[in-house]
Amino acid sequence: MKKWIRLIVSLTLAGLMVNVAWAGKKNDKGAAFGALFYDGETVGTVATPTSMPGRGVDVIYVLSNGQEGQLGVTTVAPGDANYHGGKWKVYVVTWEDETPVPLFKSAAEVEASLDAGDLSIMRVPEADFVCPVLRKPKG
């Protein structure tokens, strides 16, 4: 059973990196540019090829069975006192029901659904990675 869960998590995280790292949008150092949701807005990222198993600090939620267009959801961004440069501590969340309903765009939305029992959550320390956020939305 553990191998099956690890396979699902690996495929989910590969999907996250596809969302974060848009193919073809790379700088001369090979870093790709992508996006995450933060506090209801889309924020830009730099997807560096840096894994850091078990050393993540900033929480990121990866939805394993979310709607099309669902990005990873971060709890912090530049300008927040507790932002650590995008050293992501990965949590995979999964809809308990077969049909995911909302497109989550903030950690508060994910956490409310977790509290309501609509989602399950699993910490995946081997998936921790670095992906700095480029900007925090204005407003």
CYANA upper distance limits for C-alpha pairs under 8 A (distance plus 0.5 A):
  1 MET  CA      5 ILE  CA      6.91
  2 LYS  CA      6 ARG  CA      6.65
  3 LYS  CA      7 LEU  CA      6.65
  4 TRP  CA      8 ILE  CA      6.85
  5 ILE  CA      9 VAL  CA      6.64
  6 ARG  CA     10 SER  CA      6.50
  7 LEU  CA     11 LEU  CA      6.71
  8 ILE  CA     12 THR  CA      6.61
  9 VAL  CA     13 LEU  CA      6.59
  9 VAL  CA     64 SER  CA      8.04
  9 VAL  CA     92 VAL  CA      7.82
  9 VAL  CA    124 VAL  CA      8.46
 10 SER  CA     14 ALA  CA      6.64
 11 LEU  CA     15 GLY  CA      6.80
 12 THR  CA     16 LEU  CA      6.84
 12 THR  CA     62 VAL  CA      8.03
 12 THR  CA     63 LEU  CA      8.15
 12 THR  CA     64 SER  CA      5.88
 13 LEU  CA     17 MET  CA      6.75
 13 LEU  CA     62 VAL  CA      7.86
 13 LEU  CA    127 ALA  CA      7.84
 14 ALA  CA     18 VAL  CA      6.85
 15 GLY  CA     19 ASN  CA      6.83
 16 LEU  CA     20 VAL  CA      6.54
 16 LEU  CA     62 VAL  CA      7.35
 16 LEU  CA     71 LEU  CA      7.50
 16 LEU  CA     72 GLY  CA      6.93
 17 MET  CA     21 ALA  CA      6.08
 17 MET  CA     47 ALA  CA      8.24
 18 VAL  CA     22 TRP  CA      6.80
 18 VAL  CA     23 ALA  CA      8.22
 19 ASN  CA     34 GLY  CA      7.09
 19 ASN  CA     35 ALA  CA      7.35
 19 ASN  CA     36 LEU  CA      8.48
 19 ASN  CA     71 LEU  CA      6.78
 19 ASN  CA     72 GLY  CA      8.37
 20 VAL  CA     33 PHE  CA      7.50
 20 VAL  CA     34 GLY  CA      4.79
 20 VAL  CA     35 ALA  CA      5.66
 20 VAL  CA     36 LEU  CA      7.16
 20 VAL  CA     45 THR  CA      7.46
 20 VAL  CA     46 VAL  CA      8.40
 20 VAL  CA     47 ALA  CA      6.86
 20 VAL  CA     71 LEU  CA      8.14
 20 VAL  CA     72 GLY  CA      8.34
 21 ALA  CA     25 LYS  CA      8.44
 21 ALA  CA     32 ALA  CA      5.55
 21 ALA  CA     33 PHE  CA      5.92
 21 ALA  CA     34 GLY  CA      5.21
 21 ALA  CA     35 ALA  CA      8.17
 21 ALA  CA     46 VAL  CA      8.00
 21 ALA  CA     47 ALA  CA      6.01
 22 TRP  CA     32 ALA  CA      6.77
 22 TRP  CA     33 PHE  CA      6.40
 22 TRP  CA     34 GLY  CA      5.75
 23 ALA  CA     32 ALA  CA      7.62
 24 GLY  CA     32 ALA  CA      8.19
 25 LYS  CA     32 ALA  CA      6.12
 25 LYS  CA     33 PHE  CA      6.28
 26 LYS  CA     30 GLY  CA      6.07
 26 LYS  CA     31 ALA  CA      5.85
 26 LYS  CA     32 ALA  CA      4.80
 26 LYS  CA     33 PHE  CA      6.77
 27 ASN  CA     31 ALA  CA      6.14
 27 ASN  CA     32 ALA  CA      7.17
 30 GLY  CA     48 THR  CA      8.27
 31 ALA  CA     46 VAL  CA      6.73
 31 ALA  CA     47 ALA  CA      6.19
 31 ALA  CA     48 THR  CA      5.51
 31 ALA  CA     49 PRO  CA      7.69
 32 ALA  CA     46 VAL  CA      6.18
 32 ALA  CA     47 ALA  CA      5.55
 32 ALA  CA     48 THR  CA      7.24
 33 PHE  CA     44 GLY  CA      7.53
 33 PHE  CA     45 THR  CA      6.08
 33 PHE  CA     46 VAL  CA      5.18
 33 PHE  CA     47 ALA  CA      6.43
 34 GLY  CA     44 GLY  CA      6.22
 34 GLY  CA     45 THR  CA      5.59
 34 GLY  CA     46 VAL  CA      6.87
 34 GLY  CA     47 ALA  CA      7.36
 35 ALA  CA     42 THR  CA      6.83
 35 ALA  CA     43 VAL  CA      5.98
 35 ALA  CA     44 GLY  CA      5.04
 35 ALA  CA     45 THR  CA      5.84
 35 ALA  CA     71 LEU  CA      7.75
 36 LEU  CA     42 THR  CA      6.17
 36 LEU  CA     43 VAL  CA      5.96
 36 LEU  CA     44 GLY  CA      7.12
 36 LEU  CA     45 THR  CA      7.60
 36 LEU  CA     71 LEU  CA      5.90
 36 LEU  CA     72 GLY  CA      5.77
 36 LEU  CA     73 VAL  CA      6.42
 36 LEU  CA     74 THR  CA      7.40
 37 PHE  CA     41 GLU  CA      6.09
 37 PHE  CA     42 THR  CA      5.08
 37 PHE  CA     43 VAL  CA      6.57
 37 PHE  CA     71 LEU  CA      6.64
 37 PHE  CA     72 GLY  CA      6.73
 37 PHE  CA     73 VAL  CA      5.30
 37 PHE  CA     74 THR  CA      6.80
 37 PHE  CA    104 PHE  CA      8.40
 37 PHE  CA    105 LYS  CA      5.54
 37 PHE  CA    106 SER  CA      6.82
 38 TYR  CA     42 THR  CA      6.66
 38 TYR  CA     43 VAL  CA      6.99
 38 TYR  CA     73 VAL  CA      6.47
 38 TYR  CA     74 THR  CA      5.86
 38 TYR  CA     75 THR  CA      7.09
 38 TYR  CA     76 VAL  CA      7.54
 38 TYR  CA     77 ALA  CA      7.73
 38 TYR  CA    105 LYS  CA      6.72
 38 TYR  CA    106 SER  CA      5.75
 38 TYR  CA    107 ALA  CA      7.67
 39 ASP  CA     75 THR  CA      8.14
 39 ASP  CA    105 LYS  CA      6.87
 39 ASP  CA    106 SER  CA      4.86
 39 ASP  CA    107 ALA  CA      7.25
 39 ASP  CA    108 ALA  CA      8.26
 40 GLY  CA    105 LYS  CA      5.05
 40 GLY  CA    106 SER  CA      5.51
 41 GLU  CA    105 LYS  CA      7.06
 41 GLU  CA    106 SER  CA      8.26
 41 GLU  CA    137 PRO  CA      6.98
 42 THR  CA    105 LYS  CA      8.32
 42 THR  CA    137 PRO  CA      8.00
 43 VAL  CA    133 VAL  CA      7.31
 43 VAL  CA    134 LEU  CA      7.60
 43 VAL  CA    135 ARG  CA      6.58
 43 VAL  CA    136 LYS  CA      6.72
 43 VAL  CA    137 PRO  CA      7.07
 44 GLY  CA    133 VAL  CA      6.32
 44 GLY  CA    134 LEU  CA      5.71
 44 GLY  CA    135 ARG  CA      6.67
 45 THR  CA    131 CYS  CA      6.90
 45 THR  CA    132 PRO  CA      6.13
 45 THR  CA    133 VAL  CA      4.79
 45 THR  CA    134 LEU  CA      5.64
 45 THR  CA    135 ARG  CA      8.33
 46 VAL  CA    131 CYS  CA      6.06
 46 VAL  CA    132 PRO  CA      5.99
 46 VAL  CA    133 VAL  CA      6.98
 46 VAL  CA    134 LEU  CA      7.34
 47 ALA  CA    130 VAL  CA      7.86
 47 ALA  CA    131 CYS  CA      5.28
 47 ALA  CA    132 PRO  CA      7.60
 48 THR  CA    130 VAL  CA      7.02
 48 THR  CA    131 CYS  CA      6.30
 49 PRO  CA    130 VAL  CA      8.29
 50 THR  CA    129 PHE  CA      6.40
 50 THR  CA    130 VAL  CA      6.11
 50 THR  CA    131 CYS  CA      8.41
 51 SER  CA    127 ALA  CA      7.75
 51 SER  CA    128 ASP  CA      6.76
 51 SER  CA    129 PHE  CA      4.88
 51 SER  CA    130 VAL  CA      6.95
 52 MET  CA     56 GLY  CA      7.45
 52 MET  CA    126 GLU  CA      8.04
 52 MET  CA    127 ALA  CA      8.06
 52 MET  CA    128 ASP  CA      5.88
 52 MET  CA    129 PHE  CA      5.58
 52 MET  CA    130 VAL  CA      7.61
 53 PRO  CA    125 PRO  CA      6.05
 53 PRO  CA    126 GLU  CA      4.70
 53 PRO  CA    127 ALA  CA      6.34
 53 PRO  CA    128 ASP  CA      5.45
 53 PRO  CA    129 PHE  CA      7.50
 54 GLY  CA     89 LYS  CA      8.14
 54 GLY  CA    125 PRO  CA      4.84
 54 GLY  CA    126 GLU  CA      6.20
 54 GLY  CA    127 ALA  CA      8.19
 54 GLY  CA    128 ASP  CA      6.59
 55 ARG  CA     87 LYS  CA      8.16
 55 ARG  CA     89 LYS  CA      7.70
 55 ARG  CA    125 PRO  CA      7.90
 55 ARG  CA    128 ASP  CA      7.06
 56 GLY  CA     87 LYS  CA      5.54
 56 GLY  CA     88 TRP  CA      5.15
 56 GLY  CA     89 LYS  CA      4.40
 56 GLY  CA     90 VAL  CA      7.79
 56 GLY  CA    125 PRO  CA      7.94
 56 GLY  CA    128 ASP  CA      5.76
 56 GLY  CA    129 PHE  CA      7.23
 57 VAL  CA     84 HIS  CA      7.41
 57 VAL  CA     87 LYS  CA      6.08
 57 VAL  CA     88 TRP  CA      6.26
 57 VAL  CA     89 LYS  CA      5.76
 58 ASP  CA     74 THR  CA      8.27
 58 ASP  CA     75 THR  CA      7.59
 58 ASP  CA     76 VAL  CA      7.37
 58 ASP  CA     82 ASN  CA      8.50
 58 ASP  CA     83 TYR  CA      7.15
 58 ASP  CA     84 HIS  CA      6.98
 58 ASP  CA     86 GLY  CA      6.90
 58 ASP  CA     87 LYS  CA      6.27
 58 ASP  CA     88 TRP  CA      5.35
 58 ASP  CA     89 LYS  CA      5.94
 59 VAL  CA     74 THR  CA      6.71
 59 VAL  CA     75 THR  CA      6.28
 59 VAL  CA     76 VAL  CA      8.13
 59 VAL  CA     88 TRP  CA      6.27
 59 VAL  CA     89 LYS  CA      5.31
 59 VAL  CA     90 VAL  CA      6.75
 59 VAL  CA     91 TYR  CA      7.71
 60 ILE  CA     72 GLY  CA      7.10
 60 ILE  CA     73 VAL  CA      6.12
 60 ILE  CA     74 THR  CA      4.98
 60 ILE  CA     75 THR  CA      6.85
 60 ILE  CA     88 TRP  CA      6.44
 60 ILE  CA     89 LYS  CA      6.50
 60 ILE  CA     90 VAL  CA      5.79
 60 ILE  CA     91 TYR  CA      6.69
 61 TYR  CA     72 GLY  CA      6.21
 61 TYR  CA     73 VAL  CA      5.57
 61 TYR  CA     74 THR  CA      6.85
 61 TYR  CA     90 VAL  CA      6.80
 61 TYR  CA     91 TYR  CA      5.52
 61 TYR  CA     92 VAL  CA      6.33
 61 TYR  CA     93 VAL  CA      7.03
 61 TYR  CA    107 ALA  CA      8.19
 61 TYR  CA    110 VAL  CA      8.37
 62 VAL  CA     71 LEU  CA      8.02
 62 VAL  CA     72 GLY  CA      5.40
 62 VAL  CA     73 VAL  CA      7.17
 62 VAL  CA     90 VAL  CA      7.62
 62 VAL  CA     91 TYR  CA      6.66
 62 VAL  CA     92 VAL  CA      5.26
 62 VAL  CA     93 VAL  CA      6.54
 63 LEU  CA     70 GLN  CA      7.96
 63 LEU  CA     71 LEU  CA      8.36
 63 LEU  CA     72 GLY  CA      7.37
 63 LEU  CA     92 VAL  CA      6.38
 63 LEU  CA     93 VAL  CA      5.49
 63 LEU  CA     94 THR  CA      6.35
 64 SER  CA     92 VAL  CA      6.93
 64 SER  CA     93 VAL  CA      6.68
 64 SER  CA     94 THR  CA      5.85
 64 SER  CA     95 TRP  CA      8.37
 65 ASN  CA     94 THR  CA      6.45
 65 ASN  CA     95 TRP  CA      6.95
 65 ASN  CA    100 PRO  CA      7.59
 66 GLY  CA     70 GLN  CA      6.47
 66 GLY  CA     94 THR  CA      8.19
 66 GLY  CA     95 TRP  CA      7.90
 66 GLY  CA    100 PRO  CA      6.22
 66 GLY  CA    103 LEU  CA      7.72
 67 GLN  CA    100 PRO  CA      6.79
 67 GLN  CA    101 VAL  CA      7.90
 67 GLN  CA    102 PRO  CA      7.92
 67 GLN  CA    103 LEU  CA      6.67
 69 GLY  CA    103 LEU  CA      8.27
 70 GLN  CA    103 LEU  CA      6.51
 70 GLN  CA    104 PHE  CA      7.45
 71 LEU  CA    105 LYS  CA      8.49
 73 VAL  CA    104 PHE  CA      7.82
 73 VAL  CA    105 LYS  CA      6.89
 73 VAL  CA    106 SER  CA      6.59
 73 VAL  CA    107 ALA  CA      6.64
 74 THR  CA    106 SER  CA      7.68
 74 THR  CA    107 ALA  CA      6.81
 75 THR  CA    106 SER  CA      7.89
 75 THR  CA    107 ALA  CA      5.87
 76 VAL  CA     80 ASP  CA      6.74
 76 VAL  CA     82 ASN  CA      7.64
 76 VAL  CA     83 TYR  CA      6.11
 77 ALA  CA     83 TYR  CA      6.33
 77 ALA  CA     86 GLY  CA      8.30
 77 ALA  CA    133 VAL  CA      6.80
 77 ALA  CA    135 ARG  CA      7.80
 77 ALA  CA    136 LYS  CA      6.24
 78 PRO  CA     83 TYR  CA      6.59
 78 PRO  CA     85 GLY  CA      7.94
 78 PRO  CA    133 VAL  CA      7.28
 78 PRO  CA    134 LEU  CA      8.05
 78 PRO  CA    135 ARG  CA      6.80
 78 PRO  CA    136 LYS  CA      6.18
 79 GLY  CA     83 TYR  CA      7.79
 79 GLY  CA    136 LYS  CA      7.52
 85 GLY  CA    130 VAL  CA      8.40
 85 GLY  CA    131 CYS  CA      8.21
 85 GLY  CA    132 PRO  CA      5.81
 85 GLY  CA    133 VAL  CA      7.65
 86 GLY  CA    130 VAL  CA      6.06
 86 GLY  CA    131 CYS  CA      5.56
 86 GLY  CA    132 PRO  CA      4.79
 86 GLY  CA    133 VAL  CA      6.69
 87 LYS  CA    128 ASP  CA      7.87
 87 LYS  CA    129 PHE  CA      6.47
 87 LYS  CA    130 VAL  CA      5.07
 87 LYS  CA    131 CYS  CA      7.09
 87 LYS  CA    132 PRO  CA      7.87
 88 TRP  CA    128 ASP  CA      5.98
 88 TRP  CA    129 PHE  CA      5.90
 88 TRP  CA    130 VAL  CA      6.47
 88 TRP  CA    131 CYS  CA      7.76
 89 LYS  CA    124 VAL  CA      8.39
 89 LYS  CA    125 PRO  CA      7.27
 89 LYS  CA    127 ALA  CA      8.38
 89 LYS  CA    128 ASP  CA      5.66
 89 LYS  CA    129 PHE  CA      7.88
 90 VAL  CA    123 ARG  CA      6.69
 90 VAL  CA    124 VAL  CA      6.14
 90 VAL  CA    125 PRO  CA      6.93
 90 VAL  CA    127 ALA  CA      6.73
 90 VAL  CA    128 ASP  CA      5.97
 91 TYR  CA    121 ILE  CA      7.02
 91 TYR  CA    122 MET  CA      6.03
 91 TYR  CA    123 ARG  CA      4.99
 91 TYR  CA    124 VAL  CA      6.38
 92 VAL  CA    121 ILE  CA      6.21
 92 VAL  CA    122 MET  CA      5.74
 92 VAL  CA    123 ARG  CA      6.92
 92 VAL  CA    124 VAL  CA      7.51
 93 VAL  CA    119 LEU  CA      6.65
 93 VAL  CA    120 SER  CA      5.99
 93 VAL  CA    121 ILE  CA      4.90
 93 VAL  CA    122 MET  CA      6.93
 94 THR  CA    119 LEU  CA      5.79
 94 THR  CA    120 SER  CA      5.77
 94 THR  CA    121 ILE  CA      7.01
 95 TRP  CA     99 THR  CA      8.11
 95 TRP  CA    100 PRO  CA      6.63
 95 TRP  CA    118 ASP  CA      6.59
 95 TRP  CA    119 LEU  CA      5.06
 95 TRP  CA    120 SER  CA      7.09
 96 GLU  CA    117 GLY  CA      8.43
 96 GLU  CA    118 ASP  CA      6.14
 96 GLU  CA    119 LEU  CA      5.83
 96 GLU  CA    120 SER  CA      7.07
 97 ASP  CA    118 ASP  CA      7.67
104 PHE  CA    109 GLU  CA      6.58
104 PHE  CA    110 VAL  CA      6.84
105 LYS  CA    109 GLU  CA      7.60
106 SER  CA    110 VAL  CA      7.17
107 ALA  CA    111 GLU  CA      6.48
108 ALA  CA    112 ALA  CA      6.52
109 GLU  CA    113 SER  CA      6.88
110 VAL  CA    114 LEU  CA      6.72
111 GLU  CA    115 ASP  CA      6.58
112 ALA  CA    116 ALA  CA      6.67
113 SER  CA    117 GLY  CA      6.76
113 SER  CA    118 ASP  CA      5.75
113 SER  CA    119 LEU  CA      6.58
114 LEU  CA    118 ASP  CA      6.34
114 LEU  CA    119 LEU  CA      5.48
114 LEU  CA    120 SER  CA      7.14
114 LEU  CA    121 ILE  CA      8.14
124 VAL  CA    128 ASP  CA      7.81
